[in-house]
Amino acid sequence: MPTDTQAVPTQIAETVLGMWNALSQRDWEAVKTFLSEDCIYVDMPVGPVAAARGPEDIVKRLKVGLESLAGYVNHDGVLVSNGVDTMYEHSETWTFKTGEEGVLRFVTVHKVEDGKITLWKDYWDMNGLTSFAPPTWLEDFAEADMSWIFDATGLI
């Protein structure tokens, strides 16, 4: 699905799509450059009590789910914006080292100010992910670095 950026201001499209390109490459240092110092990241199926704040902690959070994958690819979709708030409909292919693979569909909401993402909310289906993830996937989180957890209740 091609990206539709006609109605999206150029700087916002470059920021959002640039960040997602860096994430698709798992270029953690590049991802950080697109995030404001106080950016909040929230996986909405989990909720604001397990958010991450700031580039360093957001990357720690992203690594929990993505770093151990054998393959990870973001597929562009529809991008719309009102000039600050941006919605990005896209999908990701996750390939686990044990061979399981599946596509996870997302709608992501970003707030972009002064060329940086200040808020990042991912909406996706937890059941969709668990339907193709290996049986130990959730258990592996018990051993993950959780120092990034930030309670964003009331901030998003």
N, C-alpha and C positions, 0 to 999 in steps of 0.2 A: 504494500500500500504506500503510495508516494506521500511525502509530507506536504501539506498545504500551508504555506506560510504567507499567502498573499495579504491577509488582513492583519498579520502580526508585525509590529514594528521590528525593523531589522536588528537592532541591538538586543531585543528580547529573544528573537529567534536564534541569534548567534549564541547568546548565553545559554538558553535551554538546550538547544541541539548540540552545542559544544560540550556541555556537561554530560549529556547522554552518550555522545560519541566517546568521550574519555572513559565513562563508566563501562561502556561496551568493551573497551580495550583493557579494562581493569587497570587503568593508569591512575592510581590512587592520588599521586601528587597533582596531576592535572585536574582531577575532580575537585580537589580542595580550592583551586584558583577560581572556581565559579561560585563559591559559597561565601556569603558574608560571615563575619566573625561571630555573629549571634544567630545564624541561620538555625532553624528548627526543622528536623526531619522526623516524620511520623509515618509508620506503617499503620494505616487506619484500621485494618482488621484487628490489630493488637491494641490500639488506642494510645492516648496521650501519656499514660503513665510509664510507657516504655519508649519515649522519644529519645532523640539524641540532639545535642546542641553544639554548634561550632564545627568548623571543618575537620578538626582532628577526631572528635568523637563521632561525627557522622561517618567518616571513613572507617573507623573501628566497627561501627554498626553494620555498614555495608559489607565489610569483610566477613562478618559472622555468617551471612547467607551466601555470599558469592565467591569468596576467595578459594574455597576448597573444591569448587566445581571444575570438572574437566573442560567444560565449555560454557560460555555465556555470551549471548548475542542479543542486543536490543534491536527491534525492528520498528522503524519509524512509522508514524501514523498521522493522525490529524492534530494540528497545533492551532489553537485559537487563543486570542488574548484581547483584553480590554485596555491594554497599555501598561498594566501592572500585574493583574491576576491572569495566569496563563493555564490553560488546560491542554494536556497532551495525552491523546489516546494512542497507545502503543502496545507492543507485546514483547516478551522476552523468551528466548529458548534457553532452557537450563539443561545441561548435560552433566549428570553425576559421574563420578569416577567408577561407580559400580555398573554403569551402562544405562541406567534409566534416563529418559529424556522426555521433555514435555514443553508445551508452550503455555506461558502464564500471561493472561491479558490484564492490562492496567489502564486506569485513568489516573494521571498524576496532575496535581494542582501545584503550581509554583507561584510564588509572589516574587517578582523581580524588581529591584530598586537599584538605581545607579549601577547597572550592569552586573549585579550580583543576585543570586538566589537567596532570599531571606526566609522563605518558608517553602517546605517541600512535603506534600502529603500524598502518599501512594494509596490508591484504592485498588484492591485485588481480592480474589477469591481464595481464601485459605484452603477450602476443600479441593479446589482445582490443583493447587500445589501438592497437597498431601496425596492426591490420587495418582501422581506419577513419581513422587519422591521415594527414595529407598526407605524401608521400614525404620531404620535407625536415625533418620534425618532429625526428628524432633529430639531424640535422646542426645544427639551430638551437641545440641545447644546447651545442655547442662554443663559441658566442659568449656564453653566459649568464654572469652573475655567480655564481661558485662559491665565494665567500668564506665561505659558510655551512657548508661541509663540516666535519663533526665525526665522528670515529671513535668510535662507541658500542659497539664490540666489548667484550664482558664486562660491559656496563652494562644490557643489556636481556634 
